[in-house]
Amino acid sequence: MSTAAPPPTDFNRLWLTETIRLREEFAGPLEDGEANRRARAAGGNLTRRIQTRALWLAERDGLLDALRHWRQGGGLALAILLALAVGGGASLALAALGAEQKGPINVFWALGSLLGLHLLTLCGWLLGLFFAADGGGGALGRLWLWLSEKLARDAKVALLAPALLLLLQHRRLGRWGLGLLVHGFWLLTLTSALVTLLALMSTRSYGFYWETTLLDGDTFVALTQNLGALPAMLGFSLPDPATIRASADQALSVEAARQGWAGWLLGVLLVYGLLPRLLLALLCLNRWLSGRAHLAPDLSLPGYRLLAERLQPSSERLGVCDAAPETLPQVPRSALGRPAESTPALLVAVELDENRPWPPVLPGGVGDAGVLDSREQRRRLLERLAGQPPARLAVAVDPQRSPDRGTLALLGELSRSAGRTRVWLLPPPPGETLNDERLDDWHIALNQLGLHYGSDAPLGWLETGDD
């Protein structure tokens, strides 16, 4: 497994934990013996152990790399959306002022072109915030998730987006995260429109007018002044009633009138377009950051409840209930074996025939872990190594046996439980010959595992660490 990449952030650990839970819910429990041992050895509360287990499984099964690919795809999808926002904002401004139009501009048609879609989507987001189950992320949020998955180009990312949404639903963070995306998109769109308007109005001369059939002039005067009241407080110009009335049906050629209408249009765009999106984006960012700081796995879910006993056994959760006796029973040292912290080097054998003498004479400082014949013996040794890994570990195997998948998996797990590991391919007993084809199978398998091996006894290496 790769170790070059930096460790995932706390949020990514939570995301991977939820992805593993979702995967096991759909496909059944994963092979997690080593992951559980490492989680118990790492310690911490149940939440931390669940995350440690999930991170190890994600790295083993390629989900950690898939997450990196998904995030790269998400960044690229976001860049595409930002480019669309900039281009869309410029298009709104060009449509509002009629880039190919030489005549005057209907000021209210221009205003509708600039703010109409923005107001519709804003109302849709507000309705979704209060009534939609997903918090109103809308089509833009779903588009970003879809693009992120497609651009990741990794078949293993299929569960990442659903796991992300489920994780965010625990504290109703989906609405704020996707809301930040939506309002950020529109903030950039309207900013692009405002900059384009400024550029066009600075380099071309525009006249503005309004017209109506059903409404009277007083209605347009009141509407114009009411819309321009807030922008006027920020210093934008507000046409007086006489100028508004005079602009009916035809644009005034007076420079002050043209500048007054241009300032009014820019101010209305800023106050009713950019500022609401900016404030809502800041609100979503604040709620996102505060909620994310308290985000944690939902331990009430069945998948996590099943892990509690495996990662935090009842005896560990209950602690010591009885008072300590005045004297503790003495256990012979021979029954305990050599403690791991005093054995920087350890020798263990896997499934040896009973007629083979074992163990060899060991140099000082080298511990003997015996012969692993049963699953329970393997489990006990792996539990011991998870808490106290030796600096050097030699594993003796009989190359007369086939390198089956169970033995190779055990060798891989033992090698990850020690600083350095070597496999000792034992010579055949006297009077027997070694099968060359089977020995070649061992060489191929150990090379694939990346383990050092040899037929010479590694006792000197165990004692000194020198090659």
Backbone torsions as a table, in degrees:
resi	resn	phi	psi	omega
1	MET	NA	148.8	-173.8
2	SER	-74.7	140.0	176.9
3	THR	-122.4	1.2	-176.0
4	ALA	-75.6	-32.2	-176.6
5	ALA	-73.3	150.6	178.4
6	PRO	-67.4	154.7	-179.9
7	PRO	-64.5	148.5	-178.7
8	PRO	-67.4	154.1	177.6
9	THR	-71.2	169.7	179.0
10	ASP	-59.4	-40.1	180.0
11	PHE	-65.8	-41.1	178.7
12	ASN	-65.8	-34.7	175.9
13	ARG	-62.1	-43.5	177.8
14	LEU	-63.6	-40.9	-179.8
15	TRP	-62.7	-46.5	178.8
16	LEU	-65.3	-36.5	178.1
17	THR	-61.2	-44.8	178.8
18	GLU	-67.5	-34.7	178.2
19	THR	-65.0	-43.3	177.7
20	ILE	-62.9	-42.7	178.4
21	ARG	-60.5	-44.2	-179.6
22	LEU	-65.4	-38.8	179.5
23	ARG	-64.6	-43.2	179.9
24	GLU	-69.4	-29.9	178.8
25	GLU	-66.8	-36.7	-178.8
26	PHE	-87.0	-41.1	-171.2
27	ALA	-105.8	-3.1	-178.4
28	GLY	94.5	167.7	-176.3
29	PRO	-60.7	144.2	177.1
30	LEU	-87.7	162.1	172.0
31	GLU	-72.6	107.2	-168.7
32	ASP	-130.6	22.7	-178.1
33	GLY	-58.9	-50.6	-179.3
34	GLU	-67.4	-38.3	179.1
35	ALA	-61.5	-41.0	178.9
36	ASN	-66.3	-40.3	178.6
37	ARG	-63.3	-42.0	179.6
38	ARG	-67.2	-36.4	178.7
39	ALA	-67.0	-41.5	177.7
40	ARG	-66.5	-38.4	179.9
41	ALA	-68.2	-33.7	179.9
42	ALA	-68.5	-26.4	177.2
43	GLY	76.5	-164.7	-176.7
44	GLY	92.7	-179.7	179.6
45	ASN	-76.2	179.2	-175.1
46	LEU	-62.7	-39.7	-180.0
47	THR	-60.3	-44.0	-179.8
48	ARG	-65.5	-38.9	-179.3
49	ARG	-68.4	-38.5	177.0
50	ILE	-62.0	-40.7	179.3
51	GLN	-67.7	-39.9	178.3
52	THR	-62.2	-44.2	177.5
53	ARG	-61.0	-47.4	-177.3
54	ALA	-64.3	-38.7	-179.5
55	LEU	-65.4	-40.2	179.3
56	TRP	-66.2	-43.1	178.8
57	LEU	-65.1	-39.0	179.8
58	ALA	-65.2	-38.8	178.8
59	GLU	-70.3	-39.0	-179.9
60	ARG	-65.5	-41.1	-173.5
61	ASP	-94.0	6.6	175.7
62	GLY	85.6	4.6	-179.6
63	LEU	-72.1	-28.0	178.3
64	LEU	-65.3	-43.2	175.2
65	ASP	-66.0	-37.5	178.5
66	ALA	-63.1	-37.6	177.5
67	LEU	-64.0	-41.7	177.1
68	ARG	-61.9	-40.9	178.1
69	HIS	-64.6	-40.2	179.5
70	TRP	-63.5	-42.3	-179.9
71	ARG	-66.8	-36.7	175.0
72	GLN	-64.1	-43.1	175.9
73	GLY	-63.5	-37.2	177.2
74	GLY	-64.9	-39.0	176.8
75	GLY	-64.9	-40.0	178.9
76	LEU	-68.3	-41.1	177.3
77	ALA	-62.1	-39.7	178.3
78	LEU	-64.6	-39.9	178.1
79	ALA	-62.8	-38.7	178.0
80	ILE	-64.3	-42.9	179.3
81	LEU	-65.1	-38.0	178.4
82	LEU	-65.7	-39.1	177.1
83	ALA	-64.6	-40.0	175.9
84	LEU	-63.3	-36.8	179.4
85	ALA	-64.4	-44.8	179.9
86	VAL	-63.8	-47.4	179.2
87	GLY	-65.3	-38.6	178.8
88	GLY	-65.4	-40.2	178.6
89	GLY	-63.7	-42.5	177.2
90	ALA	-63.1	-38.6	179.0
91	SER	-65.7	-37.8	176.7
92	LEU	-60.7	-44.0	-179.5
93	ALA	-65.8	-42.0	179.3
94	LEU	-64.3	-39.3	178.7
95	ALA	-68.1	-37.3	-178.5
96	ALA	-66.4	-39.5	-177.8
97	LEU	-95.4	-2.1	178.9
98	GLY	61.6	80.0	-173.6
99	ALA	-56.3	-34.0	-178.6
100	GLU	-97.9	1.8	-176.1
101	GLN	-90.5	133.5	-179.7
102	LYS	-96.7	-21.0	-175.6
103	GLY	-83.5	-174.2	-179.9
104	PRO	-68.8	163.9	-175.7
105	ILE	-107.9	129.4	171.3
106	ASN	-71.0	112.2	-169.2
107	VAL	-64.5	-35.0	-178.2
108	PHE	-80.0	-28.1	170.9
109	TRP	-66.7	-39.8	177.5
110	ALA	-63.2	-42.0	179.6
111	LEU	-65.1	-40.4	177.9
112	GLY	-64.8	-36.7	178.1
113	SER	-65.7	-34.5	-177.1
114	LEU	-79.9	-39.2	-170.2
115	LEU	-113.7	-9.0	-173.9
116	GLY	-60.9	-55.5	-178.4
117	LEU	-66.0	-37.2	177.0
118	HIS	-58.2	-46.3	-178.2
119	LEU	-67.9	-37.5	178.1
120	LEU	-63.8	-46.5	179.9
121	THR	-68.8	-31.8	177.5
122	LEU	-65.9	-43.6	177.0
123	CYS	-63.9	-39.1	177.3
124	GLY	-62.8	-40.0	179.0
125	TRP	-66.5	-40.9	179.8
126	LEU	-65.0	-40.1	176.8
127	LEU	-64.9	-42.3	178.0
128	GLY	-64.5	-32.9	179.7
129	LEU	-60.9	-36.2	-175.7
130	PHE	-98.2	-23.6	-172.0
131	PHE	-119.7	-24.8	-176.4
132	ALA	-84.2	144.6	-178.1
133	ALA	-68.5	-33.2	-177.3
134	ASP	-88.4	5.2	174.9
135	GLY	82.6	14.1	173.2
136	GLY	78.1	34.0	174.6
137	GLY	-65.8	-31.3	173.7
138	GLY	73.5	-174.2	-176.6
139	ALA	-64.3	-33.4	-178.5
140	LEU	-65.7	-42.3	177.7
141	GLY	-64.4	-41.8	178.3
142	ARG	-66.5	-35.6	177.5
143	LEU	-63.4	-41.9	179.6
144	TRP	-64.4	-43.9	178.5
145	LEU	-62.1	-41.8	-179.9
146	TRP	-65.6	-44.8	178.9
147	LEU	-63.6	-39.4	-179.5
148	SER	-60.4	-42.7	-179.6
149	GLU	-68.5	-41.5	-178.7
150	LYS	-67.6	-39.7	-177.0
151	LEU	-77.6	-15.1	178.9
152	ALA	-68.2	-31.4	177.5
153	ARG	55.1	47.0	178.9
154	ASP	-143.2	123.5	-175.8
155	ALA	-66.5	-19.1	-175.6
156	LYS	-85.3	1.7	-176.7
157	VAL	-87.7	2.4	-171.4
158	ALA	-59.3	-36.2	-176.8
159	LEU	-90.3	-6.4	-174.8
160	LEU	-68.8	-44.9	-179.3
161	ALA	-65.4	-47.7	175.5
162	PRO	-59.7	-38.8	178.8
163	ALA	-65.2	-38.9	177.8
164	LEU	-61.7	-45.9	-179.5
165	LEU	-65.2	-40.3	178.2
166	LEU	-65.3	-39.4	178.8
167	LEU	-62.9	-43.5	-177.7
168	LEU	-71.9	-25.3	178.8
169	GLN	-68.6	-21.8	-177.5
170	HIS	-60.5	-36.7	177.2
171	ARG	-118.8	22.6	177.3
172	ARG	54.6	41.0	-179.0
173	LEU	-87.6	-14.6	-178.0
174	GLY	-59.2	-40.8	-178.7
175	ARG	-64.1	-34.0	-177.0
176	TRP	-81.9	-37.2	178.4
177	GLY	-67.2	-48.4	177.7
178	LEU	-70.9	-31.0	175.6
179	GLY	-63.4	-38.5	176.0
180	LEU	-61.7	-39.5	177.2
181	LEU	-64.1	-46.1	-177.3
182	VAL	-63.8	-49.1	-176.8
183	HIS	-70.8	-32.9	175.1
184	GLY	-64.5	-38.7	177.6
185	PHE	-61.9	-48.3	-178.4
186	TRP	-71.0	-31.9	176.6
187	LEU	-62.5	-43.1	177.8
188	LEU	-68.2	-38.9	178.9
189	THR	-60.7	-48.9	-177.5
190	LEU	-70.7	-31.8	175.0
191	THR	-65.1	-42.5	176.5
192	SER	-61.5	-41.4	178.0
193	ALA	-63.2	-41.4	-179.7
194	LEU	-64.9	-43.6	179.9
195	VAL	-64.9	-39.7	179.1
196	THR	-65.9	-40.3	176.5
197	LEU	-60.3	-45.0	179.3
198	LEU	-60.7	-41.4	179.9
199	ALA	-65.8	-42.9	-179.3
200	LEU	-67.6	-43.8	-178.4
201	MET	-71.0	-21.7	178.8
202	SER	-81.9	-19.2	-174.9
203	THR	-116.6	-8.0	179.8
204	ARG	-135.7	159.2	-179.8
205	SER	-102.6	124.0	-179.3
206	TYR	-121.9	139.3	171.1
207	GLY	-109.5	147.9	-174.3
208	PHE	-125.3	144.7	176.9
209	TYR	-149.8	171.8	172.4
210	TRP	-139.0	158.8	179.0
211	GLU	-151.5	156.6	-178.9
212	THR	-155.1	157.2	174.5
213	THR	-114.4	-42.7	-175.3
214	LEU	-88.4	-34.3	-174.2
215	LEU	-94.9	157.7	177.4
216	ASP	-93.6	170.3	-177.0
217	GLY	-64.0	-34.2	-178.7
218	ASP	-62.7	-33.8	178.3
219	THR	-63.3	-43.8	-179.8
220	PHE	-69.3	-34.5	177.1
221	VAL	-63.8	-46.4	-179.7
222	ALA	-65.1	-41.9	-178.9
223	LEU	-63.8	-43.4	-179.3
224	THR	-63.3	-43.8	-177.7
225	GLN	-72.0	-35.3	178.0
226	ASN	-67.2	-42.3	178.1
227	LEU	-66.4	-33.2	-177.3
228	GLY	-88.2	-0.9	-176.5
229	ALA	-64.6	-48.9	-179.9
230	LEU	-67.1	-45.0	175.7
231	PRO	-59.7	-33.3	179.8
232	ALA	-63.8	-31.7	177.0
233	MET	-65.5	-23.4	179.3
234	LEU	-93.9	3.9	176.3
235	GLY	102.1	1.0	178.3
236	PHE	-78.7	152.1	-176.6
237	SER	-74.1	151.2	178.2
238	LEU	-132.2	113.3	-179.7
239	PRO	-58.9	139.4	178.5
240	ASP	-75.6	163.1	-177.9
241	PRO	-55.7	-36.5	-179.2
242	ALA	-65.6	-41.7	178.4
243	THR	-65.5	-39.3	179.6
244	ILE	-63.6	-45.6	179.8
245	ARG	-64.4	-39.0	-177.6
246	ALA	-70.6	-17.5	-178.9
247	SER	-88.3	6.1	178.8
248	ALA	-70.8	127.7	173.9
249	ASP	72.1	-15.3	179.4
250	GLN	-152.6	149.3	-179.2
251	ALA	-84.4	139.4	177.3
252	LEU	-78.7	141.9	178.6
253	SER	-88.4	-3.8	179.7
254	VAL	-69.3	133.9	-176.9
255	GLU	-63.1	-39.0	-179.5
256	ALA	-62.5	-36.2	179.5
257	ALA	-68.6	-43.9	179.1
258	ARG	-62.0	-43.4	179.9
259	GLN	-67.8	-35.7	178.4
260	GLY	-63.2	-45.4	178.2
261	TRP	-66.9	-39.0	179.4
262	ALA	-63.9	-44.3	177.9
263	GLY	-64.2	-38.8	177.2
264	TRP	-62.0	-44.8	-179.2
265	LEU	-63.4	-42.5	178.7
266	LEU	-65.9	-40.9	-179.4
267	GLY	-65.9	-41.9	178.2
268	VAL	-63.9	-40.6	177.2
269	LEU	-61.4	-41.6	-179.2
270	LEU	-68.1	-47.9	-172.2
271	VAL	-75.1	-41.1	-175.7
272	TYR	-99.4	-3.9	177.5
273	GLY	-113.8	-68.6	-174.4
274	LEU	-68.4	-46.5	-173.5
275	LEU	-63.4	-44.5	176.5
276	PRO	-59.6	-41.4	179.6
277	ARG	-66.6	-38.5	178.4
278	LEU	-63.6	-46.0	-179.3
279	LEU	-65.0	-41.4	179.0
280	LEU	-68.5	-35.9	176.7
281	ALA	-64.1	-41.5	177.8
282	LEU	-66.4	-38.5	176.8
283	LEU	-61.8	-47.0	179.8
284	CYS	-63.0	-40.0	179.0
285	LEU	-63.3	-43.1	179.5
286	ASN	-63.5	-46.1	-180.0
287	ARG	-67.5	-34.3	178.0
288	TRP	-64.7	-47.1	-177.9
289	LEU	-67.2	-42.3	-179.0
290	SER	-68.4	-39.8	179.0
291	GLY	-71.5	-37.2	-179.6
292	ARG	-65.0	-32.6	179.9
293	ALA	-65.5	-24.2	-179.2
294	HIS	-107.7	14.1	-177.8
295	LEU	-74.5	137.3	-179.6
296	ALA	-155.9	157.6	176.4
297	PRO	-61.2	145.5	177.4
298	ASP	-84.1	98.0	-174.9
299	LEU	-69.9	-7.9	177.6
300	SER	-80.1	-10.9	178.9
301	LEU	-68.0	144.2	-176.6
302	PRO	-56.8	-39.7	-178.3
303	GLY	-60.4	-36.2	179.5
304	TYR	-80.7	-32.7	178.8
305	ARG	-64.4	-35.1	179.4
306	LEU	-67.3	-24.9	-179.1
307	LEU	-82.3	-15.1	-172.6
308	ALA	-59.3	-46.1	-176.6
309	GLU	-70.7	-32.4	-178.9
310	ARG	-76.1	-33.1	-176.5
311	LEU	-97.0	-24.5	-179.9
312	GLN	-141.6	82.0	-174.6
313	PRO	-56.2	158.0	-176.3
314	SER	-57.6	-40.1	-178.6
315	SER	-62.9	-35.1	-179.8
316	GLU	-72.9	-38.1	-179.4
317	ARG	-69.2	-36.3	-177.8
318	LEU	-75.6	-31.2	-178.7
319	GLY	77.8	-165.0	-179.7
320	VAL	-87.7	119.7	-176.5
321	CYS	-98.1	-29.7	-175.9
322	ASP	-98.3	151.3	176.1
323	ALA	-69.6	149.1	-178.4
324	ALA	-70.9	137.5	177.2
325	PRO	-69.4	163.5	-178.5
326	GLU	-65.1	-37.7	178.0
327	THR	-129.4	139.9	179.2
328	LEU	-94.4	144.0	176.9
329	PRO	-64.6	137.7	-178.8
330	GLN	-87.2	129.6	178.2
331	VAL	-105.8	130.1	179.1
332	PRO	-58.4	140.9	-178.9
333	ARG	-60.8	-31.6	-179.5
334	SER	-64.8	-28.2	179.3
335	ALA	-76.1	-29.0	-179.2
336	LEU	-80.1	-27.3	-172.6
337	GLY	78.8	175.8	-177.9
338	ARG	-75.2	127.0	-179.1
339	PRO	-64.0	144.9	-172.8
340	ALA	-65.9	-33.1	-176.9
341	GLU	-69.9	-16.2	178.7
342	SER	-98.1	2.9	-179.3
343	THR	-121.7	91.0	177.0
344	PRO	-67.5	-13.3	179.7
345	ALA	-131.9	145.9	-174.5
346	LEU	-142.7	140.7	176.0
347	LEU	-117.3	132.4	178.1
348	VAL	-138.8	149.6	178.4
349	ALA	-119.8	153.5	-177.5
350	VAL	-122.1	116.0	170.2
351	GLU	51.0	66.6	176.7
352	LEU	-97.1	151.0	175.8
353	ASP	-66.3	149.0	-177.8
354	GLU	-66.0	-26.2	-177.7
355	ASN	-80.9	-4.1	178.4
356	ARG	-88.8	123.8	-179.2
357	PRO	-66.1	134.3	-178.2
358	TRP	-156.3	142.5	1.4
359	PRO	-89.2	167.6	172.9
360	PRO	-73.3	172.1	176.9
361	VAL	-69.5	121.5	-174.9
362	LEU	-99.2	141.2	174.5
363	PRO	-69.4	165.1	-179.9
364	GLY	-62.1	143.4	179.0
365	GLY	86.0	-2.0	179.2
366	VAL	-107.7	124.1	-178.0
367	GLY	-91.9	155.5	178.8
368	ASP	-111.0	117.8	178.4
369	ALA	-95.2	6.6	174.9
370	GLY	81.1	-160.4	-179.1
371	VAL	-113.8	129.1	179.9
372	LEU	-92.1	110.0	179.9
373	ASP	-113.9	-27.4	-175.1
374	SER	-119.3	164.3	178.5
375	ARG	-64.5	-35.8	-179.9
376	GLU	-66.6	-39.4	176.6
377	GLN	-63.0	-40.7	177.7
378	ARG	-63.0	-43.8	-178.3
379	ARG	-62.6	-43.2	-178.4
380	ARG	-63.6	-41.6	179.9
381	LEU	-66.4	-42.3	-179.9
382	LEU	-65.2	-36.5	175.5
383	GLU	-62.8	-41.1	179.8
384	ARG	-65.5	-44.5	-178.4
385	LEU	-70.2	-28.2	178.7
386	ALA	-63.6	-35.5	179.2
387	GLY	-86.6	-31.2	-176.1
388	GLN	-138.9	76.8	-177.8
389	PRO	-70.5	136.3	177.5
390	PRO	-78.2	158.2	177.6
391	ALA	-71.5	-35.5	-179.4
392	ARG	-134.9	137.4	-178.4
393	LEU	-136.2	127.6	173.8
394	ALA	-113.0	130.8	-178.3
395	VAL	-116.5	117.4	-179.5
396	ALA	-92.8	130.8	177.6
397	VAL	-131.7	156.1	177.5
398	ASP	-94.5	109.1	-177.8
399	PRO	-70.1	-3.3	173.7
400	GLN	-72.1	-22.9	177.4
401	ARG	-84.2	154.8	178.7
402	SER	-74.1	142.7	176.9
403	PRO	-78.3	77.7	-176.9
404	ASP	-73.2	166.9	-175.2
405	ARG	-63.7	-36.2	179.5
406	GLY	-64.0	-43.4	179.2
407	THR	-66.2	-42.4	179.8
408	LEU	-65.6	-37.6	177.0
409	ALA	-64.6	-39.0	177.6
410	LEU	-64.1	-42.9	178.6
411	LEU	-61.1	-41.7	178.5
412	GLY	-63.2	-41.0	-179.7
413	GLU	-70.3	-38.8	176.8
414	LEU	-63.2	-39.5	-179.0
415	SER	-66.5	-30.5	178.0
416	ARG	-79.3	-7.6	-178.9
417	SER	-101.0	8.6	-178.8
418	ALA	-139.0	160.9	178.7
419	GLY	-64.3	-51.1	176.7
420	ARG	-137.4	145.5	-174.8
421	THR	-134.3	141.0	172.5
422	ARG	-133.6	144.5	178.3
423	VAL	-102.6	128.8	-179.6
424	TRP	-101.8	107.9	176.6
425	LEU	-83.2	101.5	-171.6
426	LEU	-65.6	140.9	174.8
427	PRO	-69.4	156.8	-179.4
428	PRO	-68.9	154.5	175.8
429	PRO	-60.6	159.0	179.3
430	PRO	-55.3	136.8	179.2
431	GLY	88.4	-4.8	179.4
432	GLU	-114.0	154.7	177.8
433	THR	-114.1	154.0	-176.8
434	LEU	-92.6	135.1	177.5
435	ASN	-73.8	114.3	-175.7
436	ASP	-64.1	-38.7	-179.1
437	GLU	-64.5	-40.5	179.9
438	ARG	-69.0	-36.0	177.2
439	LEU	-63.9	-39.1	176.5
440	ASP	-62.8	-37.7	177.3
441	ASP	-60.9	-40.8	177.6
442	TRP	-64.4	-43.3	-179.6
443	HIS	-60.5	-44.5	-179.8
444	ILE	-63.2	-45.7	-177.5
445	ALA	-65.4	-43.2	-179.0
446	LEU	-69.8	-33.3	175.4
447	ASN	-64.9	-38.9	177.5
448	GLN	-65.1	-33.5	176.3
449	LEU	-77.9	-13.9	-178.9
450	GLY	74.5	29.8	-177.9
451	LEU	-101.1	143.7	172.6
452	HIS	-76.7	142.2	-179.1
453	TYR	-150.6	165.9	178.3
454	GLY	-179.0	166.3	179.9
455	SER	-95.3	-10.8	177.8
456	ASP	-81.9	144.8	-179.0
457	ALA	-64.2	125.2	-178.0
458	PRO	-87.2	31.9	-175.2
459	LEU	-69.6	-37.6	176.9
460	GLY	-65.4	-38.9	176.6
461	TRP	-64.3	-39.3	178.1
462	LEU	-62.5	-37.6	-175.2
463	GLU	-74.7	-42.7	-171.1
464	THR	-113.7	-21.8	-175.5
465	GLY	82.1	-0.8	-179.6
466	ASP	-87.1	142.6	174.9
467	ASP	-80.1	NA	NA
